């Protein structure tokens, strides 16, 4: 019986090693895609059109943000905490403009509203929302490290994808002022 399990174990190890030698790993398979995303992100940083925003909890985590509204008019509005539940409208595209997702088809909790706790989203989304005030509209560029990393989310959302969101922070759900 021990010999049987040993043989099965060795066969599994051999198949795994052979598969990893013959098959491409995620990093190799998406090397060109990753490079294009990295290059585009760097161009956006260099363009000066976006503010580099760093996470207060991780100085190595950052996103690029460009506000489309006059922030002087929203500066006194509420700002979400990492544990806040927010209502936002968004459109998501890849670096090359390929549409990925949008809140426009959502009907619950309201027309075109995506409701979630800030800390239930990718890190880049958390960074961006905690730097916005209710009423702000921004373009947010999230590098793959603060997005979905090396995970493939769909046939459109590939590993190492830089995410480009157009976001409007509509409200902070159930916030009660003192």
Secondary structure as GFF3:
##gff-version 3
##sequence-region A 1 178
A	DSSP	alpha_helix	2	22	.	.	.	ID=ss1
A	DSSP	alpha_helix	26	29	.	.	.	ID=ss2
A	DSSP	alpha_helix	31	47	.	.	.	ID=ss3
A	DSSP	beta_strand	51	55	.	.	.	ID=ss4
A	DSSP	beta_strand	58	67	.	.	.	ID=ss5
A	DSSP	alpha_helix	71	74	.	.	.	ID=ss6
A	DSSP	beta_strand	85	94	.	.	.	ID=ss7
A	DSSP	beta_strand	99	102	.	.	.	ID=ss8
A	DSSP	beta_strand	114	117	.	.	.	ID=ss9
A	DSSP	three_ten_helix	118	120	.	.	.	ID=ss10
A	DSSP	alpha_helix	123	129	.	.	.	ID=ss11
A	DSSP	beta_strand	137	142	.	.	.	ID=ss12
A	DSSP	three_ten_helix	144	146	.	.	.	ID=ss13
A	DSSP	beta_strand	163	172	.	.	.	ID=ss14
###
